[in-house]
Amino acid sequence: MFLITKKYSNFTSLINRRKLDSNRQQKVSKLFQEDLAEAFRKWAVQEFPGNLISVTEVKVTPDLGVSKIYVSIFPNNKKEEIFKAIKENIPFFRGILSNGASKEMRITPELIFILDNSLDEIDKIDKALKGEGNNPIL
């Protein structure tokens, strides 16, 4: 019961946070997400064929100086290696943004990449509910 309540409160706080973001922040976040998704698609084909890198969310600070980019990587067997390569190539991805969405902005924001494991957690919960794997309730 606590898990459901906690999840619900997190969900409502996410909705409330989105309402507090300015229209400009939301537009910039969406543009960055689209540009980075396309960049990751091309980059992954060259550097890590057979892997999928997806941009799950982009959060931009109110001053548009910092962007937190949440990425999911599939399959999981090379996740750490690919994420390390992403962090090493931050200047490359920042350059892509400076030529794309942030062309109209005075500065290109600092990029902070965060590995998003939420889909893995959803998969674990789904397997537990189906009776597969290690179910702590049973």
QUINOR-V855517 format. One record per helix or strand. SS is the DSSP state (alpha for helix, beta for strand). FROM is the first residue (numbers start at 1). TO is the last residue. Records with the same first field share a line. If there is no record, write none. Layout:
SS = FROM-TO, FROM-TO
//
This chain:
alpha = 2-20, 23-47, 76-88, 90-99, 101-104, 118-130
beta = 52-60, 66-74, 110-115
//
